[in-house]
């Protein structure tokens, strides 16, 4: 049986799963679906067209599914916010729904979004993504599985962050970050190295890590341009994480972050 605090406002058109807990002064609109076992802390707002997967915990003041901060947005648009299972959404996080009709913002399973972080319209987070306090993702950003974005990271609209990438605190990117790479703190668009610790924790074996090191050198430490580097990596590796890196780079529309220190 669900528990709804006496001061909460829950629209009769909202769909609540089993054993949902809704705290003081929460606001839940119609056309909302909240999965089994979810816990909403005080003053959480869950707005229209939002789906919250099972066993999520949402902390004080978070706002889920508000309209996009897009001057072209039509208030009558039906768009969505989909949040996966087992997510932790901390204090005052804001997640906005899609900006065009029938589009959606998507948060994967097992994501941990720390206080005051923000996902704008049409953002896509993979599974197990961690966003530390104050991370700001602009519209249409895509983040791969188990990427780690440290405090106050800024990501420009339409950028992609690859799987198991790690962005250090205070970094800003307006180009794609290849999978498995790290970005230096207090820098713009600069890749520093491979995220070796993250790869080990994810169970990527030593042979694959060595292949990634070779691919990284081809991409960043050779005299080849990006297209030439991609082709050389493809010739060297027909599968695995190294090939994944090459295919990610091959379709980068904004270019990729450069190697080295300093600011672009």
C-alpha positions in Angstrom: 0.0 0.0 0.0 1.3 3.5 -0.9 1.8 6.2 1.7 0.8 9.7 0.7 1.4 12.6 3.2 -1.6 14.6 4.0 0.0 17.8 2.6 0.9 16.2 -0.8 -1.2 17.0 -3.9 -1.6 13.9 -6.1 -3.8 14.2 -9.2 -6.3 11.4 -9.6 -5.0 10.8 -13.1 -1.5 9.9 -11.8 -0.7 6.2 -11.7 1.1 4.9 -8.6 2.7 1.5 -8.2 2.8 -0.6 -5.1 4.5 0.7 -1.9 5.1 4.2 -3.2 5.9 6.8 -0.5 5.1 10.5 -1.2 6.4 13.0 1.3 5.2 16.4 2.6 4.2 19.1 0.1 4.9 17.0 -3.0 3.0 17.8 -6.2 2.2 15.0 -8.7 0.3 15.9 -11.9 -1.9 13.8 -14.1 -0.4 11.6 -16.8 2.4 10.7 -14.4 3.5 7.1 -13.7 5.5 6.3 -10.6 6.9 2.7 -10.3 6.8 0.3 -7.4 8.8 1.1 -4.3 9.6 4.8 -5.2 10.2 7.3 -2.5 9.6 11.0 -3.0 11.0 13.2 -0.3 9.6 16.6 0.8 8.5 19.1 -1.9 9.2 17.0 -4.9 7.4 18.0 -8.1 6.6 15.3 -10.7 5.0 16.9 -13.7 2.9 15.7 -16.6 4.2 13.1 -19.0 6.8 11.8 -16.5 7.5 8.1 -15.9 9.6 7.1 -12.9 10.8 3.5 -12.9 10.7 1.2 -9.8 12.7 1.7 -6.7 13.8 5.3 -7.3 14.5 7.7 -4.5 13.9 11.4 -5.1 15.2 13.9 -2.5 13.9 17.3 -1.4 12.9 19.9 -4.0 13.7 17.9 -7.1 11.6 18.9 -10.2 10.9 16.1 -12.7 9.4 16.7 -16.1 9.0 20.5 -16.3 8.7 22.2 -19.7 11.9 22.8 -21.6 13.8 26.1 -21.3 13.5 26.6 -25.0 11.9 29.8 -26.3 10.5 27.9 -29.3 8.6 25.4 -27.1 4.9 25.2 -27.6 3.1 24.9 -24.3 0.6 22.4 -25.8 3.3 19.9 -26.9 3.0 16.4 -25.6 6.6 15.3 -24.8 8.1 13.0 -22.2 10.6 12.4 -19.4 11.4 8.7 -18.8 13.5 7.7 -15.8 14.7 4.2 -15.4 14.8 1.9 -12.3 16.9 2.3 -9.2 17.9 5.9 -9.7 18.9 8.3 -6.9 17.9 11.9 -7.6 19.3 14.3 -5.0 18.2 17.7 -3.7 16.9 20.2 -6.3 17.8 18.3 -9.4 15.9 19.5 -12.5 15.0 17.2 -15.4 13.1 18.6 -18.3 11.0 16.8 -20.9 11.5 16.8 -24.6 11.1 20.0 -26.6 9.4 18.6 -29.7 6.2 16.6 -29.9 6.5 12.9 -29.0 10.2 13.3 -28.1 11.7 12.5 -24.7 14.4 13.0 -22.2 15.7 9.6 -21.0 17.5 8.7 -17.8 18.8 5.1 -17.7 18.7 2.6 -14.9 20.9 3.0 -11.8 21.8 6.6 -12.4 23.0 8.8 -9.5 22.2 12.5 -10.0 23.6 14.7 -7.2 22.3 17.9 -5.9 21.5 20.8 -8.2 22.5 18.9 -11.4 20.4 19.5 -14.5 19.4 17.6 -17.6 17.9 19.8 -20.3 15.4 18.7 -22.9 16.1 15.6 -24.9 19.2 14.6 -22.9 19.9 10.8 -22.9 21.8 9.2 -20.1 22.8 5.6 -20.3 22.8 3.2 -17.4 24.9 3.8 -14.2 25.8 7.4 -15.1 27.0 9.5 -12.1 26.5 13.3 -12.2 28.1 15.1 -9.3 26.8 18.4 -7.8 26.1 21.2 -10.2 26.6 19.3 -13.5 24.7 21.1 -16.3 23.8 19.2 -19.5 22.3 21.3 -22.3 19.7 20.0 -24.8 20.3 16.8 -26.7 23.4 15.8 -24.8 24.0 12.0 -24.8 26.0 10.3 -22.1 27.2 6.7 -22.3 26.9 4.0 -19.7 28.8 4.5 -16.4 30.3 7.8 -17.4 31.3 10.0 -14.4 30.8 13.7 -14.5 32.4 15.5 -11.6 31.2 18.7 -9.9 30.2 21.7 -11.9 30.9 20.1 -15.3 29.4 22.0 -18.3 28.4 20.2 -21.5 27.3 22.1 -24.6 24.1 21.0 -26.5 24.3 18.1 -28.9 27.6 16.8 -27.4 28.2 13.2 -26.7 30.1 11.8 -23.7 31.3 8.2 -24.4 30.9 5.1 -22.3 33.1 5.1 -19.1 34.4 8.6 -19.8 35.3 10.7 -16.8 35.1 14.5 -16.7 37.0 16.2 -13.9 35.5 18.9 -11.8 35.0 22.3 -13.4 35.7 21.1 -16.9 33.7 22.3 -19.9 33.2 20.6 -23.3 31.7 21.7 -26.5 33.0 18.7 -28.5 32.5 15.0 -28.1 34.4 13.1 -25.5 35.5 9.6 -26.7 34.6 6.6 -24.6 37.1 5.6 -21.9 38.8 9.0 -21.8 39.3 11.5 -19.1 38.9 15.3 -19.4 41.1 17.6 -17.3 39.5 19.9 -14.7 39.2 23.6 -15.3 39.8 23.2 -19.0 37.8 23.2 -22.2 37.7 20.4 -24.7 40.9 18.7 -23.6 41.3 15.0 -23.1 44.0 14.0 -20.6 44.3 10.3 -20.7 42.3 7.0 -20.5 40.0 6.3 -17.6 41.9 3.2 -16.5 40.4 3.0 -13.0 36.9 3.2 -14.4 37.7 0.5 -17.0 39.0 -1.8 -14.3 35.9 -1.2 -12.2 33.7 -2.0 -15.1 35.5 -5.3 -15.7 37.3 -4.5 -18.9 40.1 -7.0 -19.2 43.8 -6.2 -19.5 44.0 -7.2 -23.1 41.2 -4.8 -24.0 42.7 -2.0 -21.9 46.0 -2.5 -23.8 44.2 -2.3 -27.1 42.6 0.9 -26.0 46.0 2.4 -25.0 47.2 1.6 -28.6 44.0 3.2 -30.1 44.5 6.3 -27.9 48.0 6.7 -29.1 46.9 6.4 -32.7 44.1 8.9 -32.2 46.0 11.5 -30.1 49.7 10.9 -30.3 50.3 10.2 -33.9 50.7 12.6 -36.8 47.5 11.3 -38.4 44.4 13.5 -38.7 41.2 12.2 -37.2 39.9 10.4 -40.2 43.2 8.7 -40.8 43.5 7.7 -37.2 40.0 6.2 -37.3 40.8 4.1 -40.3 44.1 2.9 -38.7 42.3 1.9 -35.5 39.6 0.1 -37.6 42.3 -1.9 -39.4 44.0 -2.8 -36.1 40.9 -3.8 -34.2 37.8 -5.3 -35.6 35.9 -5.6 -32.3 36.1 -4.7 -28.6 36.4 -1.3 -26.8 39.1 0.0 -29.2 36.8 -0.5 -32.1 34.0 1.1 -30.1 36.2 4.2 -29.7 36.9 4.4 -33.4 33.2 4.1 -34.3 32.3 6.8 -31.7 34.8 9.2 -33.2 33.8 8.4 -36.8 30.3 9.8 -36.3 31.2 12.9 -34.2 29.4 15.8 -35.7 31.0 18.4 -33.4 34.5 17.1 -33.6 36.2 15.5 -30.6 38.1 16.9 -27.7 41.8 17.5 -28.3 44.7 16.1 -26.3 46.8 18.1 -23.8 46.6 20.9 -21.3 45.3 24.4 -21.6 42.1 25.9 -22.9 41.0 25.9 -26.5 
